[in-house]
Amino acid sequence: MAATRRRYQPRPQRVTGWYVEDTHTGRVWAGLTRPGALQLADHLNRNA
């Protein structure tokens, strides 16, 4: 049985800020603060 992984992953950017990546399509929401990225990923994962 494979481990479950969330579709929308919040990740840190190289220089500053955070982004959320859709692991199915590769779509990215960039330019977020850490709390904003976590909140967006949580919201998207609930509706996925």
Secondary structure as UniProt FT lines:
FT   STRAND          8..12
FT   STRAND          18..22
FT   TURN            23..25
FT   STRAND          28..32
FT   HELIX           34..47
//
